[in-house]
Amino acid sequence: MSYDTAKAELETGEIRTNEEKRVAVYNSGAKCTIPEQVTGATSLSDLNLNWAEKDLPERVRTKHVHRLHPYLGKFIPQIVEIFLRKYYKTGDTVLDPFSGSGTTLVQANELGIKSIGFDISAFNVMLAKVKTARYDLTKVRKEITDILDKTESYSKPSDSPTLFDLEIPKGIETSTQDEYLNTWFASKALKELLIFKSLIKNYEYQDLLKIVLSRSARSSRLTTHFDLDFPKKPQTEPYECYKHSRMCQPTTEALKFLIRYGLDTIKRIEDYSKLRTSASVKVLNTDSRFAKTDKVNGVITSPPYVGLIDYHEQHRYAYKLLELDDQSDSEIGAAKNGSSKKAKEQYKSDMASVLRNAGDHVVKGGKLVVIAGDRDNLYPEIGEMADLKLEDTVIRHVNRRTGRRSNEFFESVFIFSNK
């Protein structure tokens, strides 16, 4: 099917089912949309969001602060940018009721658009605030290099002193009674992480340093190299590594990751500082079903999918190390609740509450853009339950990924408005 034919059939309604739309879009052959070229006049039917890896390589999808910390389940900044450019202008305000790692907030700021984010996860809120904060770049570099130097010195074995060794001051933790931390980290790695953590209080940009700590902890757990997202048990023996095609050893140190990610954080913060604007960013640790804020011009969000990811659990190491408040029982669509018929009914009810509440904050005529993998076709009904009008749907084929998570799937971009 040609692009023109597919577009015509979509516009005239001759293609009615989601599956027919997916086939039409997948086979259309249109050139992929370049985000910077989108304007308010761009027709939805002209959008081709089916970027393959060659069209949108990983280094572009994870530019600057978007790769400040791994986050399973985030959407790519390019799709956010397209709908920001389509529906908003400088000075407008956009709301993301599932702000997650802050993708919408970061991209909105780049375009001079004010943003507000809600999220039930304390870690997600910290990460989004760190990504969008304004920094004294000289101080960022000074603080990160200083804490790395001290951590390295304090971590040296006492039986191999050097002229540059520092005596570990009082108040610096080198061990813990926490069962999770002692189970998932080798003693050397945990000692290095705890030293870094204990030093954070001495610096101004404490949340930024906490993100460096968390990212390093993720990589230094006793896990296989190919299963960092949701490891089921600690890996304490050598193993056959699918990622490296060889026998690998469990990770026993954290310092190398602290150094690597500390220096990478400096670069990413500096890169984003060249693009960020003065547009305000507000992130609230709250339940999106009930949260209140000022009126906004519209919504762009990617909600959790039903029964797919436990968002608190994917960062369990951060919750333990940083002693964050756990509100996992309030997650919507959590994997632990499954994807049964009962779970889907609860998901629809919860999502309708979120979108109804978000819609109450949107000015008349504003759009609510919801990006979701809707295999069960739940969102048309969710929109009705939220008293929203479904104006259009754009289907995209997600086939850009590489590695062990290279499976292909379809996403829907639902364009809602208040009735």
LUMTIPA-642123 format. One line per 10 residues: number of its first residue (from 1); their letters; for each residue x, y, z of C-alpha. Coordinates in nm, 3 decimals, always signed. Example, Ala and Ser with C-alpha at 12.3 -4.5 7.8 and 13.67 -1.06 7.14 Angstrom:
# residues 2
1) AS) +1.230 -0.450 +0.780  +1.367 -0.106 +0.714
This chain:
# residues 419
1) MSYDTAKAEL) +0.000 +0.000 +0.000  +0.142 +0.341 -0.094  +0.172 +0.627 +0.151  -0.087 +0.837 -0.032  -0.332 +0.547 -0.038  -0.280 +0.472 +0.329  -0.322 +0.836 +0.424  -0.635 +0.874 +0.212  -0.796 +0.564 +0.358  -0.715 +0.672 +0.712
11) ETGEIRTNEE) -0.860 +1.019 +0.648  -1.180 +0.893 +0.487  -1.241 +0.635 +0.756  -1.225 +0.340 +0.517  -0.979 +0.185 +0.760  -1.168 +0.145 +1.086  -0.990 -0.100 +1.315  -0.664 -0.044 +1.499  -0.513 -0.344 +1.324  -0.600 -0.202 +0.982
21) KRVAVYNSGA) -0.450 +0.130 +1.083  -0.132 -0.041 +1.199  -0.092 -0.227 +0.873  -0.157 +0.091 +0.674  +0.095 +0.296 +0.869  +0.355 +0.020 +0.868  +0.332 -0.022 +0.491  +0.292 +0.345 +0.402  +0.656 +0.401 +0.304  +0.654 +0.765 +0.409
31) KCTIPEQVTG) +0.971 +0.939 +0.519  +0.993 +0.956 +0.899  +0.896 +1.288 +1.053  +1.175 +1.524 +1.158  +1.065 +1.682 +1.489  +1.221 +2.023 +1.418  +1.008 +2.058 +1.104  +0.673 +2.014 +1.281  +0.452 +2.322 +1.333  +0.096 +2.386 +1.439
41) ATSLSDLNLN) -0.003 +2.358 +1.073  +0.138 +2.006 +1.035  -0.143 +1.758 +0.973  -0.162 +1.453 +1.197  -0.207 +1.241 +0.885  +0.132 +1.362 +0.761  +0.316 +1.233 +1.068  +0.524 +0.919 +1.031  +0.652 +0.821 +1.374  +0.788 +0.480 +1.270
51) WAEKDLPERV) +1.155 +0.555 +1.328  +1.389 +0.261 +1.284  +1.730 +0.250 +1.450  +1.893 +0.402 +1.142  +1.643 +0.691 +1.144  +1.677 +0.764 +1.514  +1.988 +0.606 +1.668  +2.018 +0.551 +2.041  +2.266 +0.837 +2.094  +1.998 +1.078 +1.961
61) RTKHVHRLHP) +1.715 +0.925 +2.164  +1.927 +0.948 +2.479  +2.080 +1.291 +2.422  +2.208 +1.503 +2.713  +2.014 +1.453 +3.041  +1.777 +1.195 +2.896  +2.048 +0.937 +2.972  +2.130 +1.073 +3.317  +1.987 +0.755 +3.469  +1.840 +0.437 +3.313
71) YLGKFIPQIV) +1.461 +0.425 +3.325  +1.260 +0.138 +3.186  +0.932 +0.247 +3.029  +1.009 +0.605 +2.927  +0.906 +0.743 +2.590  +1.151 +0.898 +2.349  +1.199 +1.278 +2.351  +1.141 +1.310 +1.977  +0.777 +1.207 +1.998  +0.724 +1.454 +2.282
81) EIFLRKYYKT) +0.890 +1.730 +2.083  +0.661 +1.669 +1.785  +0.342 +1.718 +1.985  +0.485 +2.008 +2.182  +0.559 +2.183 +1.853  +0.219 +2.084 +1.712  +0.002 +2.209 +1.998  +0.198 +2.462 +2.207  +0.393 +2.784 +2.185  +0.649 +2.960 +2.401
91) GDTVLDPFSG) +0.496 +3.062 +2.731  +0.226 +2.793 +2.734  +0.210 +2.536 +3.015  +0.192 +2.160 +2.963  +0.105 +1.899 +3.227  +0.237 +1.544 +3.246  +0.043 +1.346 +3.511  +0.288 +1.055 +3.476  +0.607 +1.256 +3.449  +0.836 +0.958 +3.523
101) SGTTLVQANE) +1.195 +1.039 +3.434  +1.095 +1.388 +3.316  +1.102 +1.354 +2.936  +0.808 +1.589 +2.876  +0.944 +1.843 +3.124  +1.292 +1.846 +2.972  +1.166 +1.885 +2.615  +0.911 +2.149 +2.710  +1.182 +2.357 +2.873  +1.398 +2.333 +2.560
111) LGIKSIGFDI) +1.113 +2.493 +2.364  +1.041 +2.764 +2.620  +0.719 +2.594 +2.734  +0.641 +2.584 +3.106  +0.569 +2.243 +3.252  +0.419 +2.066 +3.553  +0.474 +1.701 +3.637  +0.298 +1.466 +3.878  +0.443 +1.132 +3.987  +0.375 +0.890 +4.272
121) SAFNVMLAKV) +0.740 +0.778 +4.282  +0.976 +0.980 +4.503  +1.272 +0.862 +4.296  +1.110 +0.968 +3.968  +1.041 +1.314 +4.109  +1.401 +1.349 +4.226  +1.531 +1.240 +3.885  +1.305 +1.482 +3.696  +1.403 +1.771 +3.924  +1.772 +1.694 +3.880
131) KTARYDLTKV) +1.737 +1.685 +3.501  +1.555 +2.016 +3.480  +1.737 +2.215 +3.751  +1.958 +2.512 +3.670  +2.319 +2.471 +3.784  +2.639 +2.663 +3.834  +2.843 +2.447 +3.597  +3.175 +2.528 +3.761  +3.037 +2.417 +4.097  +2.889 +2.098 +3.946
141) RKEITDILDK) +3.229 +1.999 +3.811  +3.405 +2.092 +4.135  +3.161 +1.905 +4.360  +3.153 +1.586 +4.153  +3.530 +1.565 +4.111  +3.584 +1.642 +4.480  +3.344 +1.374 +4.607  +3.496 +1.122 +4.365  +3.847 +1.201 +4.487  +3.747 +1.162 +4.850
151) TESYSKPSDS) +3.550 +0.842 +4.786  +3.847 +0.688 +4.606  +4.086 +0.780 +4.885  +3.860 +0.662 +5.168  +3.793 +0.337 +4.982  +4.158 +0.227 +4.969  +4.240 -0.084 +5.174  +4.394 +0.009 +5.508  +4.682 -0.236 +5.451  +4.805 -0.047 +5.145
161) PTLFDLEIPK) +4.838 +0.318 +5.251  +4.978 +0.584 +5.022  +5.092 +0.940 +5.076  +4.759 +1.057 +4.936  +4.537 +0.849 +5.166  +4.298 +1.035 +5.393  +4.183 +0.908 +5.729  +3.812 +0.828 +5.714  +3.635 +1.099 +5.918  +3.370 +1.022 +6.175
171) GIETSTQDEY) +3.022 +0.995 +6.028  +3.133 +0.815 +5.713  +2.944 +0.486 +5.685  +3.126 +0.183 +5.546  +2.871 -0.084 +5.635  +2.498 -0.128 +5.691  +2.255 -0.371 +5.850  +2.010 -0.342 +5.561  +1.935 -0.695 +5.437  +1.862 -0.592 +5.078
181) LNTWFASKAL) +2.186 -0.398 +5.038  +2.396 -0.674 +5.193  +2.230 -0.931 +4.968  +2.259 -0.749 +4.637  +2.605 -0.592 +4.669  +2.951 -0.735 +4.726  +3.110 -0.595 +5.042  +3.366 -0.384 +4.853  +3.104 -0.232 +4.623  +2.869 -0.157 +4.911
191) KELLIFKSLI) +3.148 +0.008 +5.111  +3.230 +0.240 +4.820  +2.864 +0.330 +4.769  +2.813 +0.401 +5.139  +3.121 +0.623 +5.157  +2.996 +0.826 +4.859  +2.650 +0.848 +5.016  +2.791 +0.968 +5.350  +2.983 +1.248 +5.177  +2.684 +1.387 +4.987
201) KNYEYQDLLK) +2.570 +1.602 +5.281  +2.883 +1.816 +5.240  +2.780 +1.954 +4.900  +2.519 +2.189 +4.756  +2.394 +1.975 +4.468  +2.294 +1.681 +4.683  +2.015 +1.542 +4.464  +2.243 +1.546 +4.161  +2.500 +1.343 +4.356  +2.226 +1.105 +4.468
211) IVLSRSARSS) +2.143 +1.034 +4.104  +2.512 +0.958 +4.035  +2.504 +0.724 +4.336  +2.186 +0.552 +4.220  +2.306 +0.503 +3.864  +2.630 +0.353 +3.996  +2.444 +0.127 +4.237  +2.233 -0.008 +3.953  +2.543 -0.117 +3.762  +2.734 -0.250 +4.063
221) RLTTHFDLDF) +2.470 -0.489 +4.196  +2.534 -0.863 +4.194  +2.353 -0.914 +3.866  +2.433 -1.046 +3.522  +2.535 -0.785 +3.267  +2.237 -0.867 +3.049  +1.966 -0.839 +3.316  +1.996 -0.504 +3.491  +1.628 -0.413 +3.473  +1.463 -0.674 +3.694
231) PKKPQTEPYE) +1.715 -0.930 +3.820  +1.546 -1.212 +4.007  +1.831 -1.319 +4.236  +2.190 -1.211 +4.316  +2.457 -1.349 +4.081  +2.750 -1.466 +4.294  +2.919 -1.713 +4.057  +3.077 -1.677 +3.710  +2.817 -1.702 +3.434  +2.777 -1.727 +3.058
241) CYKHSRMCQP) +2.707 -1.371 +2.947  +2.472 -1.325 +2.651  +2.571 -0.958 +2.625  +2.945 -1.015 +2.592  +2.940 -1.371 +2.448  +3.182 -1.500 +2.713  +3.204 -1.610 +3.074  +3.175 -1.306 +3.302  +3.233 -1.248 +3.671  +2.983 -1.083 +3.908
251) TTEALKFLIR) +3.051 -0.718 +3.979  +3.234 -0.663 +4.308  +3.319 -0.291 +4.299  +3.132 +0.036 +4.258  +3.408 +0.298 +4.243  +3.468 +0.257 +3.869  +3.099 +0.323 +3.806  +3.093 +0.624 +4.038  +3.384 +0.774 +3.845  +3.242 +0.685 +3.503
261) YGLDTIKRIE) +2.893 +0.814 +3.573  +3.012 +1.113 +3.771  +3.214 +1.240 +3.476  +2.933 +1.151 +3.234  +2.689 +1.351 +3.448  +2.909 +1.659 +3.425  +2.906 +1.637 +3.046  +2.532 +1.577 +3.019  +2.445 +1.865 +3.250  +2.677 +2.092 +3.051
271) DYSKLRTSAS) +2.524 +1.977 +2.720  +2.170 +2.046 +2.838  +2.266 +2.385 +2.981  +2.328 +2.504 +2.624  +1.969 +2.418 +2.527  +1.759 +2.486 +2.836  +1.550 +2.801 +2.866  +1.411 +3.000 +3.159  +1.070 +2.832 +3.130  +0.955 +2.713 +3.472
281) VKVLNTDSRF) +0.939 +2.344 +3.569  +0.737 +2.216 +3.866  +0.746 +1.849 +3.974  +0.517 +1.719 +4.247  +0.537 +1.387 +4.431  +0.164 +1.320 +4.432  -0.116 +1.092 +4.315  -0.232 +1.205 +3.970  -0.589 +1.098 +4.040  -0.630 +1.375 +4.296
291) AKTDKVNGVI) -0.345 +1.625 +4.243  -0.429 +1.992 +4.198  -0.237 +2.270 +4.026  -0.294 +2.579 +3.813  -0.467 +2.575 +3.475  -0.258 +2.442 +3.187  -0.281 +2.459 +2.810  -0.276 +2.083 +2.762  -0.134 +1.744 +2.851  +0.134 +1.518 +2.704
301) TSPPYVGLID) +0.191 +1.190 +2.884  +0.284 +0.825 +2.850  +0.095 +0.632 +3.122  +0.203 +0.300 +3.270  +0.074 +0.002 +3.074  -0.147 -0.247 +3.252  +0.045 -0.527 +3.424  +0.383 -0.449 +3.268  +0.623 -0.265 +3.504  +0.657 -0.213 +3.878
311) YHEQHRYAYK) +0.804 +0.137 +3.873  +0.920 +0.143 +4.235  +1.071 -0.203 +4.208  +1.289 -0.118 +3.908  +1.473 +0.132 +4.130  +1.462 -0.070 +4.453  +1.837 -0.017 +4.506  +1.780 +0.361 +4.505  +1.492 +0.341 +4.751  +1.711 +0.139 +4.987
321) LLELDDQSDS) +2.029 +0.343 +4.953  +1.859 +0.683 +4.964  +1.590 +0.579 +5.214  +1.307 +0.714 +4.999  +0.938 +0.692 +5.080  +0.782 +0.390 +4.906  +0.434 +0.448 +4.761  +0.430 +0.142 +4.537  +0.083 +0.041 +4.658  -0.053 +0.347 +4.477
331) EIGAAKNGSS) +0.099 +0.260 +4.139  -0.151 +0.228 +3.854  -0.122 -0.080 +3.632  +0.159 -0.233 +3.837  +0.303 -0.562 +3.712  +0.247 -0.721 +4.053  -0.128 -0.678 +4.000  -0.119 -0.872 +3.674  -0.325 -0.818 +3.359  -0.638 -1.017 +3.439
341) KKAKEQYKSD) -0.983 -0.893 +3.348  -1.021 -0.759 +3.701  -0.683 -0.581 +3.678  -0.782 -0.423 +3.346  -1.111 -0.297 +3.490  -0.924 -0.141 +3.781  -0.672 +0.009 +3.538  -0.950 +0.166 +3.330  -1.109 +0.316 +3.639  -0.778 +0.454 +3.768
351) MASVLRNAGD) -0.673 +0.593 +3.431  -1.012 +0.755 +3.381  -0.971 +0.927 +3.718  -0.628 +1.057 +3.617  -0.742 +1.185 +3.277  -1.060 +1.336 +3.421  -0.855 +1.520 +3.682  -0.600 +1.629 +3.421  -0.879 +1.742 +3.189  -1.022 +1.960 +3.465
361) HVVKGGKLVV) -0.691 +2.150 +3.465  -0.683 +2.202 +3.086  -0.814 +2.526 +2.936  -1.102 +2.505 +2.691  -0.980 +2.379 +2.354  -0.663 +2.225 +2.497  -0.545 +1.881 +2.389  -0.462 +1.579 +2.599  -0.203 +1.370 +2.414  -0.176 +1.018 +2.555
371) IAGDRDNLYP) +0.089 +0.781 +2.416  +0.021 +0.418 +2.505  +0.067 +0.063 +2.386  -0.303 -0.021 +2.381  -0.318 -0.386 +2.275  -0.656 -0.431 +2.444  -0.810 -0.115 +2.295  -0.886 +0.026 +2.641  -0.830 +0.395 +2.580  -1.138 +0.485 +2.374
381) EIGEMADLKL) -1.346 +0.361 +2.668  -1.114 +0.526 +2.922  -1.161 +0.855 +2.737  -1.538 +0.818 +2.756  -1.518 +0.739 +3.127  -1.307 +1.054 +3.175  -1.563 +1.261 +2.982  -1.312 +1.336 +2.707  -1.363 +1.343 +2.332  -1.127 +1.127 +2.124
391) EDTVIRHVNR) -1.042 +1.350 +1.829  -0.780 +1.139 +1.652  -0.539 +0.849 +1.686  -0.192 +0.818 +1.535  -0.047 +0.465 +1.523  +0.328 +0.416 +1.536  +0.537 +0.107 +1.478  +0.813 +0.081 +1.740  +1.097 -0.109 +1.578  +1.402 +0.099 +1.662
401) RTGRRSNEFF) +1.537 -0.093 +1.960  +1.844 -0.312 +1.977  +1.978 -0.582 +2.205  +1.770 -0.815 +2.420  +1.473 -0.575 +2.423  +1.452 -0.557 +2.044  +1.097 -0.688 +2.010  +0.864 -0.484 +1.790  +0.527 -0.348 +1.894  +0.274 -0.076 +1.816
411) ESVFIFSNK) +0.190 +0.236 +2.012  -0.111 +0.461 +1.979  -0.103 +0.837 +2.019  -0.451 +0.936 +2.136  -0.555 +1.299 +2.091  -0.829 +1.386 +2.339  -1.006 +1.712 +2.418  -1.263 +1.819 +2.675  -1.621 +1.759 +2.564
